[in-house]
Amino acid sequence: MKEHGDRQRCDRSQEAIRHIVGVAGGEQHGCGISDCSTVTDKSDVGQLVKDLRFKKGPVFRLVKVMVEKLNFVMPPQDGAHLKDRFRQALLGHP
């Protein structure tokens, strides 16, 4: 059931972005950005990078990504281990 709720939330946020930028219903003039499009395929990422780097003026690309569930990893609960890990990260030695 949570996945369905996540999907609805994602759809609502995408619709809000489309409305703000003006890419809903084929309109491509919202916020004064005339160069708007949607990237849905991994093969389009190369062109996306080129567009963002080299095109003049404002460029908007709505990038669609696949939502996937990842395994949840519990953090360690041993206080001494956490203290030592923090100290090593902060000072560079245990």
C-alpha positions in Angstrom: 0.0 0.0 0.0 2.9 2.4 0.7 4.2 2.0 -2.8 0.8 3.2 -4.2 1.0 6.3 -1.9 4.6 7.0 -3.0 3.5 6.8 -6.6 0.6 9.2 -6.1 2.9 11.7 -4.3 5.4 11.4 -7.1 2.7 12.0 -9.7 1.4 15.1 -7.9 4.9 16.6 -7.7 5.5 15.9 -11.4 2.2 17.6 -12.2 3.2 20.6 -10.1 6.5 20.9 -11.9 4.8 20.7 -15.3 2.3 23.4 -14.3 5.0 25.7 -13.1 7.3 25.3 -16.1 4.5 24.9 -18.6 5.2 21.5 -20.1 1.8 20.1 -19.4 -0.5 19.6 -22.4 2.3 20.4 -24.9 2.7 24.0 -23.7 6.3 25.0 -23.5 6.4 28.6 -22.4 6.0 28.6 -18.7 8.3 30.9 -16.6 9.7 32.3 -19.9 11.6 29.1 -20.6 11.2 28.3 -24.2 13.5 25.2 -24.2 11.6 22.6 -22.2 11.4 18.8 -22.6 11.1 15.5 -20.7 13.9 12.9 -20.4 12.5 9.4 -19.9 15.1 7.1 -21.3 18.6 6.4 -20.2 19.9 6.9 -23.7 18.8 10.5 -23.6 21.1 11.4 -20.7 24.1 12.2 -23.0 22.0 14.7 -24.9 20.7 16.1 -21.6 24.2 16.8 -20.4 25.1 18.5 -23.7 22.0 20.7 -23.6 22.6 21.8 -20.0 26.3 22.6 -20.7 26.2 24.2 -24.1 22.8 25.7 -24.9 22.3 29.4 -24.4 19.6 30.8 -22.1 17.5 28.9 -19.6 17.0 25.2 -20.3 14.5 23.0 -18.4 14.5 19.2 -18.5 12.0 17.1 -16.5 14.0 13.9 -15.8 11.8 10.9 -15.0 13.5 8.2 -12.9 12.3 4.8 -11.9 11.4 4.4 -8.2 12.8 1.2 -6.8 12.8 -0.3 -3.4 16.2 -0.8 -1.8 17.1 -3.1 1.1 17.0 -1.3 4.5 20.2 -1.6 6.5 20.0 -1.0 10.2 22.9 1.1 11.6 25.0 -0.5 14.3 23.7 0.0 17.9 27.0 -0.6 19.8 27.9 2.6 21.5 31.6 1.9 21.7 31.7 1.2 18.0 29.8 4.3 17.1 32.1 6.5 19.3 35.2 5.0 17.8 33.9 5.4 14.2 33.0 9.0 14.9 36.4 9.7 16.5 38.2 8.2 13.6 36.2 10.2 11.0 36.7 13.4 13.0 40.4 13.0 14.0 41.7 10.5 11.6 42.7 8.0 14.3 40.9 5.8 16.9 
